[in-house]
Amino acid sequence: MTTTPEHPAEPDPVAPGATPTADGAELAVGQDVAQDVLQQAADALDEAVERELEPGELEAMDALDTPHRLLLVHAHPDDETIATGATIAAAAAATGTSVTLVTCTRGERGEVLPSVLAEHPEVDADEEALAELRVQELAAAAEALGLEDRRLLGADATGPDGEPVRYRDSGMAWAPLPDGEAGGDGASARAVPAPDAPAGALSLAPLEELAGHLARVLREVRPQVVITYEPGGGYGHPDHVRAHELTLRAVEMAEDPSGAAPWSVARVLGHVADAEQLRAGLRELRAAGLATIDPDGALPSLAVASEEVDVVVDASAELPAKVAALRAHASQVELGRASLAMTNGLHQPLSGVESYRLLRGEPLRPAGGEPATDLFAGLA
C-alpha cells in the first residue's frame, strides 16, 4: 500500500529578539526584517522629497522620464514656423521626444497683410487687438505642428504691479551705420528698435531679467537641445538678437549649482541657411517671376558658409504640417506654390529641410565632415 507522507508542520513564528530554531525561522525573520527596513527607507525618502522639493523641482524630476527634450526660443508668433516649423513637427511626432516653445512677445507691432486688415480693421491701430489675433494664430499653428507645450516668456511671474510679466514687440527700423563701421556683406544700415518702442519692449529689457525667466523654464523642462537664432537674429530684428542673447545667458544661469534643480543644456543651436543653397533657391523664385531679395547681393545674417552648418534636419515629410501652420499665421505670411512672403512681398524658398549652427556645446561636425542629421546626435 502506498502512503502519502504528511507535510511538516509550519514552524511557529519567532518573535523579535527570540532565539531562532534550526528549522528555517531564522531565514524567514531575516527576510521580513530586511523588507521592513527597505520599506521604511523608501517611505522616508518619499516623505523627504515631498517635504523639501518645490513643485517646480518635482516637475523637473518628472521631465527626465522623456528621453529627448527639445526647447525653442523665438521672438514673435510666426517665427517658430517660418524658421523651424518642420523641425518642430518632426520632433513632436517622434516617440520619446518632448517639445517646448517659448515665445518672447505677442508680436504687437508686426505689419499686417492687407487682406487681413480688410477682415480685421481693428488691428490697424490697436496693438492689443493685434496681439490677441497673433496669439490666436500661434495657437492654431502649434496645433498644426503637433506642439502641445507653448509658453510666453515671463508669463509665470508677476511684476511690481501684481500683473503677469509681459514683454512687447519692439518693432524695427533701419539706421545708418556709424562712421567707420563696416556692415557685413556690404550692408550700409543696421536694424534697430523702432523709435517709438514701448516700455517693456523685449530688446530694451534688462538681459538678466529676461534670462532669469527662461532659466526657470530650462530647469523645469530640462532640455538637452535648445534652438534659437544665430547672433545676427536671422536678419537683424532687434527682438531676434535679444532672444539669442537671453537664451545663451539663461543657459548659463540654469546650470548655476546655487539655484534650485540646476540643469546643463548639452547643445544650443542657431537657425541658419546654407548661403549658396539660399542663393540658388532665390534664383529659382526669380525665374518663376516672384519678387525676392537680390540673389547675388548681400544676404541676411542667417546665411552662412556650408562648412558652418552643423546640423541639417530633413523633415520634408512634415512639410504639409509646416504649410498648415504658415496658413494659420495669416496676418503675417503669404504662401506661394513653393515659397512664402511676409508683408514686404519678397518671397523666400519654402522647405521642410532646416539647418542649424552650433552656438554652444560639444562639436557635432568633425573638420571636413558632413553635418549631423539628428539634433540629439551623440547625446545619451
Secondary structure as GFF3:
##gff-version 3
##sequence-region A 1 380
A	DSSP	alpha_helix	25	52	.	.	.	ID=ss1
A	DSSP	alpha_helix	55	63	.	.	.	ID=ss2
A	DSSP	beta_strand	68	74	.	.	.	ID=ss3
A	DSSP	alpha_helix	79	93	.	.	.	ID=ss4
A	DSSP	beta_strand	97	103	.	.	.	ID=ss5
A	DSSP	alpha_helix	114	119	.	.	.	ID=ss6
A	DSSP	three_ten_helix	121	124	.	.	.	ID=ss7
A	DSSP	alpha_helix	127	145	.	.	.	ID=ss8
A	DSSP	beta_strand	149	152	.	.	.	ID=ss9
A	DSSP	beta_strand	173	176	.	.	.	ID=ss10
A	DSSP	three_ten_helix	184	186	.	.	.	ID=ss11
A	DSSP	beta_strand	189	192	.	.	.	ID=ss12
A	DSSP	three_ten_helix	202	204	.	.	.	ID=ss13
A	DSSP	alpha_helix	207	221	.	.	.	ID=ss14
A	DSSP	beta_strand	225	229	.	.	.	ID=ss15
A	DSSP	alpha_helix	233	236	.	.	.	ID=ss16
A	DSSP	alpha_helix	238	254	.	.	.	ID=ss17
A	DSSP	beta_strand	267	274	.	.	.	ID=ss18
A	DSSP	alpha_helix	275	287	.	.	.	ID=ss19
A	DSSP	beta_strand	303	304	.	.	.	ID=ss20
A	DSSP	three_ten_helix	306	308	.	.	.	ID=ss21
A	DSSP	beta_strand	311	314	.	.	.	ID=ss22
A	DSSP	three_ten_helix	316	318	.	.	.	ID=ss23
A	DSSP	alpha_helix	319	328	.	.	.	ID=ss24
A	DSSP	beta_strand	334	335	.	.	.	ID=ss25
A	DSSP	beta_strand	339	341	.	.	.	ID=ss26
A	DSSP	beta_strand	347	349	.	.	.	ID=ss27
A	DSSP	beta_strand	353	361	.	.	.	ID=ss28
###
